[in-house]
Amino acid sequence: MNWTLEVVVVPVSDVDRAKAFYSDQVGFDVDFDTTGSGDIRIVQLTPPGSGCSIVIGTGMTAMKPGSLEGLQLVVPDLHAARAHLRERGVEVGEIQYADKDGFRPATEDDPLDNHGFIFFADPDGNRWAVQQISTRP
């Protein structure tokens, strides 16, 4: 039996601001934006090429806005991903290299596959990592 992760709820304080951040700045596709009974609003966004989406909205979770960390995206080219985010106004850190001692600033000689990361946060402070993996075994 396959078990696939399809959706992750991201707690936000302002749905419209978060929707604009994830779609206009980060580049996620807006799958739908719908309202339900009461104060329920659900916005589903999917990173290009991903089988897993995020959901933001109102009336869906007790998590505090900005409390989510450890979300991770994977890209084949970390330099291009960082440039993409910066061009769209996302505050993203320098490329980091993960080794046995933790993270350190990457150098030009570092092989980034599997070890290269950048980090950013959404307007509420939910924290994301982006890892470079260009080939998988």
Secondary structure, DSSP 4 states (H G I P E B T S, - for coil): ------EEE---S-HHHHHHIIIIII--EEEEEEE-STT-EEEEEE-TT-S-EEEEEESS--SPTT--EEEEEEES-HHHHHHHHHHTT--B---EEEETTEEEE--TTS--TTTEEEEEE-TT--EEEEEE-S---
